Amino acid sequence: MNTVKDRLIAFIEYRGLSKNKFEKMCGLSYRYVSNISKSIQPATIEKISLKFPELNMGWIVTGEGEMLRASPQPEEKKDSDKLAQELAEIIKKQQDTIHLLTEMLNRRQNEATPKKKVVG
């Protein structure tokens, strides 16, 4: 695979898509892939990478490396799991604080509301 066009077509075939379907999915013009001459513009690279994050755009542009990006390493997954847990704890604390402040506000409003005397 010598050209950007060849590599892009290889990915499209790998995904089992037609060129037309790929172009529509990425928001590219009709026959864009067929009309690639030498390279593709950065805006097009961005469109493709947003739709297909697993595609190694360095490989598309230079031919170096693998077609697909490496999946996250176990350590990266562990870090993201830890971060998600920490964020969940922060959210829980914020919800508790909101609940307490709401209760305090309601009590203050009740204390500030004048009570009517019952004349009997």
Buried (B, 14 or more C-beta within 10 A) or exposed (E): EEEBBEBBBBBBEEEEBEBBEBBEBBEBEEEBBEEBEEEBEEEBBEBBBEEBEEBBBEBBBEEEEEBEBEEEEEEEEEEEEEEEEEEEEEEEEEEEEEEEEEEEEEEEEEEEEEEEEEEE
